Amino acid sequence: MRLTVIGCAGSFPGPDSPASCYLVEHDGFRLLLDLGNGALGALQRHIALTDIDAIVISHLHADHCLDMCGLYVAQRYHPEGPRSRVPVWGPHGTAQRLARAYDLAEQPGMTGEFDFRDLVAGEIAIGPFTVTAARVNHPVEAYGVRVEADGYAIAYSGDTAETPALIALARDADIALFEASCLESSPAPGVHLTGRQAAEHAQSAGAQILVLTHLVAWNDQHVTLAEARPAFDGEILLASSGLVIDVG
């Protein structure tokens, strides 16, 4: 598998990165995890928009889903004609949320461009991947996901505060792609993780590599990294737009 960080800024696009979006590729299949504001432009540095095979939306905050509106335009108005519908897994109400975001009637909304399916806790097959979703600790319906293929695994937290569900998702994962929105000096209990908390979850899960993401522009990323290091025995990376990691 290959993981490409398209956007890793937390809560809103930063000066160096769009908001959340991650491309996972295997055997020619291209899966997007989230498509937050600003991500659609950066994504085109890596693949054509017509090459997206499936999308998983972790939750319906704008920094994780709003660029679906731009992709809708690309799907609907492509000069070669409307594109095939892209399967989209998201929390219940994703189709209605995105229709409102683009000021469309809820019916048909974007259903001609996307095949919306409810993301629920459990296991689903998406192309060559086995994707396991679990509810995480956030003020809205939100999911973390584990993406597996050929014995390798990437665990993505989405947005979450501390939760045992994240440890279970990341058990023995090759990559723990965990949010680290907060510093220890300004935690957000019940909403987000600090770098230390992300590292503790990855350590408990036995993950091989921890990638800290959802990095909010007003925080010093090097402080986030320093706070995480004592709590994790493996390699720790700070996510950055364009970072590519080959798994396996």
C-alpha positions as CSV (number, residue, x, y, z in Angstrom):
1,M,0.0,0.0,0.0
2,R,1.0,3.6,-0.5
3,L,-0.2,6.4,1.8
4,T,-0.1,10.0,0.4
5,V,-0.9,12.9,2.7
6,I,-2.9,15.4,0.6
7,G,-4.0,17.6,3.5
8,C,-3.1,17.5,7.2
9,A,-4.2,20.9,8.6
10,G,-6.5,20.7,11.5
11,S,-9.9,22.5,11.6
12,F,-9.1,24.8,8.7
13,P,-6.5,24.9,5.9
14,G,-3.1,26.2,7.0
15,P,-0.5,28.1,5.0
16,D,1.3,24.9,4.0
17,S,-1.5,22.4,3.8
18,P,-5.1,21.9,3.0
19,A,-7.4,20.4,5.6
20,S,-7.8,16.6,6.0
21,C,-7.4,14.3,3.0
22,Y,-5.4,11.1,2.6
23,L,-4.9,9.0,-0.5
24,V,-4.4,5.2,0.0
25,E,-3.4,3.2,-3.1
26,H,-3.1,-0.5,-3.8
27,D,-3.2,-2.6,-7.0
28,G,-4.2,0.4,-9.0
29,F,-7.2,1.3,-6.7
30,R,-7.3,4.8,-5.2
31,L,-9.2,5.3,-2.0
32,L,-9.6,8.8,-0.4
33,L,-10.0,9.2,3.3
34,D,-11.8,12.5,3.8
35,L,-11.8,15.5,1.4
36,G,-11.6,18.6,3.5
37,N,-11.5,22.2,2.4
38,G,-8.6,23.0,0.1
39,A,-7.7,19.4,-0.6
40,L,-9.2,19.1,-4.1
41,G,-6.5,21.3,-5.6
42,A,-3.6,19.6,-3.9
43,L,-5.0,16.1,-4.8
44,Q,-4.6,16.9,-8.5
45,R,-0.8,17.0,-8.0
46,H,-0.9,13.3,-7.4
47,I,-3.9,11.8,-9.4
48,A,-6.5,12.9,-11.9
49,L,-9.9,13.5,-10.3
50,T,-11.3,10.9,-12.7
51,D,-9.0,8.3,-11.1
52,I,-10.8,8.4,-7.7
53,D,-12.3,4.9,-7.1
54,A,-13.9,5.4,-3.7
55,I,-14.1,7.8,-0.8
56,V,-14.6,7.4,3.0
57,I,-15.7,10.4,5.0
58,S,-14.9,10.1,8.7
59,H,-17.4,12.8,9.8
60,L,-19.3,15.8,8.5
61,H,-17.3,18.7,9.8
62,A,-16.3,21.0,6.9
63,D,-12.5,20.3,7.3
64,H,-13.2,16.7,6.4
65,C,-15.8,16.8,3.7
66,L,-16.4,20.3,2.1
67,D,-14.3,19.8,-1.0
68,M,-16.8,17.1,-2.0
69,C,-18.7,20.2,-3.4
70,G,-15.8,20.9,-5.9
71,L,-15.6,17.2,-6.8
72,Y,-19.3,17.2,-7.5
73,V,-18.7,20.0,-10.1
74,A,-15.8,18.0,-11.7
75,Q,-18.0,14.9,-11.8
76,R,-21.1,16.6,-13.3
77,Y,-19.6,19.1,-15.7
78,H,-16.6,17.3,-17.1
79,P,-16.1,18.3,-20.8
80,E,-16.2,14.6,-21.8
81,G,-19.6,14.2,-20.1
82,P,-20.7,13.2,-16.6
83,R,-18.4,10.7,-14.9
84,S,-19.4,7.3,-13.4
85,R,-20.8,7.6,-9.9
86,V,-18.1,7.4,-7.2
87,P,-19.0,5.2,-4.1
88,V,-18.9,7.4,-1.0
89,W,-19.2,6.0,2.5
90,G,-20.0,8.5,5.2
91,P,-22.1,9.0,8.4
92,H,-25.8,8.9,8.1
93,G,-27.0,12.0,6.4
94,T,-23.9,12.6,4.3
95,A,-25.9,13.0,1.0
96,Q,-28.2,15.6,2.6
97,R,-25.4,17.5,4.3
98,L,-23.5,17.9,1.0
99,A,-26.6,18.9,-0.9
100,R,-27.2,21.7,1.6
101,A,-23.5,22.7,1.4
102,Y,-23.9,23.3,-2.4
103,D,-27.4,24.8,-2.1
104,L,-29.0,21.9,-3.9
105,A,-32.3,20.3,-3.4
106,E,-31.8,17.2,-1.2
107,Q,-33.4,15.2,-4.0
108,P,-31.5,14.4,-6.2
109,G,-28.7,16.4,-4.6
110,M,-25.4,14.9,-5.6
111,T,-26.7,11.3,-6.0
112,G,-26.2,11.4,-9.7
113,E,-22.5,11.9,-9.1
114,F,-21.9,9.9,-6.0
115,D,-23.2,6.6,-4.7
116,F,-23.8,7.4,-1.1
117,R,-23.6,4.6,1.5
118,D,-23.9,4.7,5.2
119,L,-20.6,4.2,7.1
120,V,-21.3,2.2,10.2
121,A,-19.2,0.3,12.8
122,G,-17.9,-2.9,11.3
123,E,-16.1,-4.3,8.3
124,I,-16.6,-3.5,4.6
125,A,-14.8,-4.4,1.4
126,I,-13.8,-1.5,-0.8
127,G,-11.9,-2.6,-3.9
128,P,-8.8,-4.5,-2.7
129,F,-9.1,-3.1,0.8
130,T,-10.8,-4.4,3.9
131,V,-12.0,-1.3,5.8
132,T,-13.0,-1.5,9.4
133,A,-14.8,1.5,10.9
134,A,-15.4,2.3,14.6
135,R,-17.1,5.1,16.3
136,V,-14.7,7.5,18.0
137,N,-15.0,10.2,20.6
138,H,-16.1,13.4,18.9
139,P,-19.1,15.7,19.4
140,V,-20.7,14.5,16.1
141,E,-21.1,11.0,14.6
142,A,-17.5,10.3,13.7
143,Y,-15.5,7.2,12.7
144,G,-11.9,6.1,12.7
145,V,-11.0,3.5,10.1
146,R,-8.5,0.7,9.5
147,V,-7.5,0.0,5.9
148,E,-5.9,-3.4,5.2
149,A,-4.5,-5.1,2.2
150,D,-2.1,-8.0,1.7
151,G,-1.4,-8.2,5.5
152,Y,-0.6,-4.5,5.9
153,A,-2.7,-2.0,7.8
154,I,-3.1,1.8,8.1
155,A,-5.2,3.1,11.0
156,Y,-6.7,6.5,10.7
157,S,-8.2,8.3,13.7
158,G,-10.3,10.9,11.9
159,D,-11.1,13.4,14.7
160,T,-11.3,12.0,18.2
161,A,-10.5,12.5,21.8
162,E,-9.2,9.6,23.9
163,T,-11.0,6.3,23.3
164,P,-10.2,2.6,23.5
165,A,-11.8,2.2,20.1
166,L,-8.7,3.8,18.5
167,I,-6.4,1.4,20.2
168,A,-8.4,-1.5,18.8
169,L,-8.4,-0.1,15.3
170,A,-4.7,0.4,15.3
171,R,-3.7,-3.0,16.8
172,D,-0.3,-4.0,15.3
173,A,-0.9,-1.5,12.4
174,D,2.0,-0.5,10.2
175,I,1.0,3.1,10.3
176,A,-1.1,4.9,13.0
177,L,-2.3,8.1,11.3
178,F,-3.5,9.9,14.4
179,E,-4.8,13.4,15.0
180,A,-2.8,15.6,17.4
181,S,-4.7,18.8,17.3
182,C,-3.9,20.1,20.8
183,L,-0.9,20.9,22.9
184,E,-0.7,19.8,26.5
185,S,-1.1,23.4,27.6
186,S,-4.5,23.7,25.8
187,P,-6.2,20.3,25.7
188,A,-9.7,19.7,24.3
189,P,-11.2,16.8,26.4
190,G,-14.0,15.0,24.5
191,V,-13.0,16.6,21.2
192,H,-9.3,16.1,20.1
193,L,-6.1,14.5,21.1
194,T,-2.8,16.0,22.1
195,G,0.5,14.6,20.7
196,R,1.1,12.8,23.9
197,Q,-2.3,11.2,23.9
198,A,-1.9,10.2,20.2
199,A,1.4,8.6,21.1
200,E,0.0,6.7,24.1
201,H,-2.8,5.3,21.9
202,A,-0.3,4.2,19.2
203,Q,2.0,2.6,21.8
204,S,-0.9,0.7,23.4
205,A,-1.9,-0.6,20.0
206,G,1.6,-1.8,19.1
207,A,1.7,0.3,15.9
208,Q,5.0,0.5,14.0
209,I,5.0,4.1,12.8
210,L,3.0,7.0,14.2
211,V,2.2,9.9,11.9
212,L,0.8,12.9,13.7
213,T,-1.8,14.8,11.7
214,H,-4.7,17.3,11.9
215,L,-2.0,19.9,12.9
216,V,-3.6,23.2,13.7
217,A,-1.8,26.2,12.2
218,W,-1.6,28.2,15.5
219,N,0.3,25.4,17.2
220,D,4.0,24.8,17.0
221,Q,4.3,21.4,15.4
222,H,7.7,20.8,16.9
223,V,6.2,21.1,20.4
224,T,3.5,18.6,19.3
225,L,6.3,16.2,18.2
226,A,8.3,16.8,21.4
227,E,5.3,16.1,23.6
228,A,4.6,12.8,21.7
229,R,8.1,11.4,21.6
230,P,8.4,10.1,25.2
231,A,5.2,8.1,24.9
232,F,6.0,6.1,21.8
233,D,8.9,3.7,21.2
234,G,8.7,3.6,17.4
235,E,9.2,6.1,14.6
236,I,7.2,9.3,14.8
237,L,6.6,11.6,11.8
238,L,4.8,14.9,11.4
239,A,2.4,14.8,8.6
240,S,2.9,17.3,5.7
241,S,1.1,17.8,2.5
242,G,2.8,15.6,-0.1
243,L,4.3,13.1,2.3
244,V,4.4,9.7,0.8
245,I,4.9,6.4,2.8
246,D,5.0,3.0,1.1
247,V,3.8,0.3,3.4
248,G,5.4,-3.1,2.8
